[in-house]
Amino acid sequence: MEWELRLLGCWQLLRNGTTVPVGARQQRLIAALALLGQRPRSFLAGLLWPESTEQQASGSLRATVFKLRHQLPGLLGDAAEPVSLAPTVVVDVDGLRRSAEAARAGHPLSARQAERFYSAELLPGWYEDWVIFEQERLRELRIAALEAVAQRCLAEDDPHAAIAAAMHAAAIEPLRESAHALVIRGQLRAGNAAGAHRTLEDFRRRLRDEMGLSPSRRLEAAIGGNSADDFGLPGPLAAKAHADRILVHR
């Protein structure tokens, strides 16, 4: 029997490729075990039933575990304490994390692997505090992976792929300067100094309107050509960016 759990985009449990209906309480316990790993019963009871008394929470967990073991045999690990998923359960988040770590380590990814970072939202519509924390952790991991992909593409002289990856990172976190810096680097490498200028102006406007801040001098220098080495820009591109900036402001 093969179990597959999908938490990206929606909650879905499959057994041998067929979707299995699961109650809300059972869904949350399964998701917690998938994201946090094996945990003591006392931890899970407090996590999933924070507003109940300790006795009530323990009873709710006990009933939930009992139901899972009888309705979905083979999904949970054999041990009664701590509670865990069976080691054979395939979880999509684990695959995404492995791809992200590979990207951050500088390993090449397939186009399909890179595209998974674009819209891999964890359990949308779930608002428990512990879920929100895990959503943010995965969001940060996706951004870091996309930035790593962009950096690798720049190193391999593929600016258009770098721009695509960096733009997706910026879409996830619109106020992240490092993502916009990579977009600008890619645009300059592609010979699109005007586009790089627009990217900077749009970022400057958004940063000012939402945070009352200005971009760093290092980011400004990417357009002006004053710090080409910091941004990995060849001398001719930096000079062209500077010349284009003068033309834009005339």
Secondary structure, 3 states (H helix, E strand, C coil): CCEEEECECCCEEEECCEECCCCHHHHHHHHHHHHHCCECHHHHHHHHCCCCCHHHHHHHHHHHHHHHHHHCCCCECCCCCCECECCCCEEHHHHHHHHHHHHHCCCCCCHHHHHHCCCCCECCCCCCHHHHHHHHHHHHHHHHHHHHHHHHHHHCCCHHHHHHHHHHHHHHCCCCHHHHHHHHHHHHHCCCHHHHHHHHHHHHHHHHHHHCCCCCHHHHHHHHCCCCCCCCCCHHHHHHHHHHHHHHHC
